[in-house]
Every structure is written in structure tokens, then in C-alpha cells.
Amino acid sequence: MPEVRVTVGSRIGLHARPAALVAKAAAGCPMPVLIGRTAADGVNAASVLALMSLGVQAGEEVVIVAEGEGAQAAVESLGALVARDLDAAETTT
């Protein structure tokens, strides 16, 4: 199962705006993607509420995992997104 570890880049962590952007991207993946502090506690990355329930703060490391065809590309793409400062005013999706 492909996984990537990434440090959350948003200044306030995975709160509403960053969680919504990550969830939107994850919903476009052809397979379920999980995000958590560890692979074992991962939540559905396509759910804003699930992401916010993690309480992940800026600078914390998260693990992104997926399984299936295209999983490696999906976790790398979401990892790059999570590592960005999604609170920045000029963020685009």
C-alpha cells in the first residue's frame, strides 16, 4: 500500500479551508485515500469533517495512504497539497 509522510504546511493546520481543499482533491481520486498521524488511525481524506476531527496542527507530520491502481500518484499529489500553505490568500485548486 503506497504511503507518503508529509508535514502540514498550513499555518493553522487542517482546519476548515485546508481540509475542504484536501477533501475536494481526495474526492477526485479513483480510490479511497486515508490521512492520519499514523497509517492505522487514518480517516477518509474526502471528508472535511473527518479531516478536521484529527486536530492536526501546523508542522505536524501526517501519513497519507491509498491502495489500488494509481495509488502512488494519488498519495504523492495529496502529499504535495497538504505540504502547501493552504491558508495563503493566493491558493488555487
Helices and strands as residue ranges (DSSP letters): E 3-7, H 16-27, E 33-36, G 39-41, E 43-44, H 48-53, E 61-66, H 71-83
